[in-house]
């Protein structure tokens, strides 16, 4: 991560998760399936490939250089996202970091960070609108068996998305509510830098919601989402959670994202300094899931109070942005990856499986049916705009 400090305000950075396998969905009845068995038994919850694991390790090394050090981690609860943030969280918790103690004297103090991941369903995967229920992540007990001591068992997600899927506008609304609540939470606790890990579609929406820039065409490739790419956002000078008339929700929120990507480290300070955000994301697998198989208490029941006001107006468009607005300094940067940009994704304009190309077939690739795969430049750190509808998967 580039350490770009200006006016004493640290940058925000985001990352995406790495490569994962695909899954299929029968859009006529909502049955999910996959060729490779998921570690959690949920078809839409695949693990990273060996290459994806390598990407996560490379990303973790870069995150260790973040200044100020990352003090909080929020992640989608899908298996691939937790795999993406695990290398960084384990390494950060085992090595001390330097923190400024007295700015005038230039002294520092060394802290031992004990990071744990706050599982945020508001950062979860995007599923298009459907007449059936989509999968939810595995239970915390199941995830704990695969990731011992990684998750904060006391954390309660702020937002629980509906299991019936979302339109593109509803996805952006969900991210706006989630980020508004997470930023307010970090401001309250004096957190200076936060890492968010999510999937491709939520990562793109995250960039739009933070900056307040929503394109006229949903298909525009404005914010990119390569596997394990890093995006950095810096809070605008003088901004705070209540700035520019932005409503601050009182109830907590959760964040959901698609594909192994990391994005946004948020520096949120209750002292009024700008905040930075990092988000990491990963992609889910393919398996039909029953209500009992879901994350503890997160089956997405419409009566869940965390769904109340999920799509209530949060003023962020027109360049305003949530939490006072943010500037994007890095857009899915992959200079830390040995293979550079790989397997990106963007919106295609489709919002439900019944409208997606090939909807006349019973089985659809749940990864790419609602989006377009973006081919990255293999040369690390170089940007590339070519897109293709063939091969790959939604991340």
JOGI-V181853 format. One record per backbone hydrogen bond with DSSP energy under -0.5 kcal/mol. NH is the residue of the N-H (numbers start at 1). CO is the residue of the C=O. If there is no record, write none. Layout:
# JOGI-V181853
((NH CO) (NH CO))
This chain:
# JOGI-V181853
((4 2) (5 3) (6 9) (9 6) (10 8) (11 67) (14 231) (14 263) (15 196) (15 279) (16 229) (16 261) (17 261) (17 281) (21 47) (24 33) (25 364) (26 31) (27 25) (27 362) (29 26) (30 26) (31 26) (32 30) (33 24) (41 38) (43 41) (44 286) (44 287) (45 42) (45 284) (49 19) (53 49) (54 50) (55 51) (56 52) (57 53) (58 54) (59 55) (60 56) (61 57) (62 58) (63 59) (64 60) (65 62) (66 63) (71 193) (72 193) (73 116) (74 195) (75 118) (76 197) (80 46) (81 78) (82 78) (83 79) (84 80) (85 81) (86 82) (87 83) (89 85) (90 86) (91 87) (92 88) (93 89) (94 90) (94 91) (95 91) (97 111) (99 109) (101 107) (102 107) (106 102) (107 102) (109 99) (111 97) (111 109) (113 95) (113 111) (115 113) (117 150) (118 73) (119 117) (120 75) (120 118) (121 119) (123 120) (123 255) (124 121) (124 256) (127 125) (129 166) (129 351) (130 164) (134 163) (143 139) (144 140) (145 141) (146 142) (146 143) (147 143) (150 147) (151 147) (152 117) (153 151) (155 152) (157 155) (158 253) (160 306) (161 159) (163 300) (165 162) (166 127) (171 167) (172 168) (173 169) (174 170) (175 171) (176 172) (177 173) (178 174) (179 175) (180 176) (181 177) (182 178) (183 179) (184 180) (185 181) (186 182) (187 183) (188 184) (189 185) (190 186) (190 187) (191 186) (194 276) (195 72) (196 264) (196 278) (197 74) (197 279) (198 15) (198 261) (203 199) (204 200) (205 201) (206 202) (207 203) (208 204) (209 205) (210 206) (211 207) (212 208) (213 208) (214 212) (215 213) (218 216) (220 217) (222 220) (224 222) (227 342) (228 17) (228 260) (229 226) (230 333) (231 14) (231 262) (232 330) (233 277) (234 327) (235 275) (236 325) (239 236) (243 240) (245 242) (246 243) (249 247) (255 122) (256 122) (256 123) (257 123) (259 199) (260 18) (261 16) (261 198) (262 16) (262 229) (263 14) (263 196) (264 231) (264 278) (265 277) (266 194) (266 264) (267 265) (268 191) (268 266) (269 267) (269 273) (272 269) (276 192) (277 233) (277 266) (278 194) (278 264) (280 262) (281 197) (281 261) (282 260) (286 43) (288 32) (293 290) (294 291) (295 137) (298 295) (304 301) (307 304) (308 305) (310 307) (312 309) (316 314) (319 212) (320 317) (321 316) (322 209) (324 321) (325 322) (326 210) (327 234) (329 232) (329 327) (330 232) (332 330) (333 230) (337 334) (340 337) (341 377) (344 374) (346 372) (348 370) (353 129) (355 352) (356 352) (356 353) (359 356) (361 358) (364 25) (364 362) (366 23) (366 364) (367 23) (369 365) (371 368) (372 346) (373 388) (374 344) (375 373) (375 386) (376 374) (377 382) (378 376) (380 378) (382 379) (388 373))
